């Protein structure tokens, strides 16, 4: 089942986000800053969104995305974060939880 996430789901989502250490990106964020950045997607503000894939009422994977607008490109969607608790040897959009999340988001 896929549904939009709320602040009630934030703790479970952050546990999934911390399952694996980041391997790319810039300087690591403090835990407080990491939480602040992710939290805005769990509010219902019409700009930032969080959707989660649930199996037996347990959050398995989630996607965070938003709507951006600028003068040169207009309005467009962007994926900010994609996390899962199911790890495979390689990334594939054919994984049920990832494929369904992206399809639902867009």
ABEGO torsion letter per residue (X at the ends): XBBBBBAAAAAAAAAAAAABBBABEBBBBBAAAAAAAAAAAABBAGABBBBBBBBGGBBABBBBBBBBBBAAAEBBBBBABBBBABBBABBBAABAAAAAAAAAAX
